[in-house]
Amino acid sequence: MTENEKTIKTLCEAYGISQTALARRFDIPLRTVQDWHAGRRKPPAYVVNMLTDLLEYDQKAKGEENT
């Protein structure tokens, strides 16, 4: 996924996390996540990158727990 393709919607879909779960997990107001998801607002690139890294870490950690 290129930098231009990274959106909150694609991150949620790729990692199987709902808007509500994303907001709760990272303590982001739900309305903000909803606006990002719908494309009404655009998150800063560093936020998308940080969320990508954290979601990847979470996914790897879950995979290790199951082995």
N, C-alpha and C positions, 0 to 999 in steps of 0.2 A: 504494500500500500504506500503510495507516494504521499509526500507532505500535503499536496493539494487535495488528495482524496480522503485524508483523515478528517472525519467529522465526528461529533459526538454520536450521531445516529449510527454511523458505520462501526464505531467502537462498541457501542451497546450490542449491535447485531453480532459482531465478530466474537465478542467475549460472553455473549448470552446473559447480559445483565440488563435489568429494566432501568428505566429512568429513575424510578423511586429508589431502587437499590443503589444506583450510582450516587445519587444525591446523599443518601444516608451514609454510604461507605466512606465518602470523602468530605462529608460535612459541607456540601454545596447546597444552597437553597434550591428546592425542587423547581420553582418557577424559572430559575436561571437555567437549569438543565433542560427543562421543557422548551425554553426559548432557543437554546442551542440546538436541540434535537429537531425543532421545526424550522430552523434556519432563519428565525427572526433576529437572532443575535449571533455573532461569531465569537467563539472563545479565543483568547490570545494563543498563539502557536505554542508558547511554553506550557500552557495548561493542557493542551491536547497531547503534547509530548510526555508530560509528567503522568497524565492519566494512562496513556499507552504503556509506559514503563511499569506503572504500578499494577495495572491489570495483567500484564504479562507475568510479572512477579507472582501475583496471586494465583494465576493459572498454573505456573510451574510448581508453586508450593502445594497446591491441591493435588497435582499429579504425583508428587513425592509422597504425600500422605497415603495415597491409594496403592503404593507399591510395597 
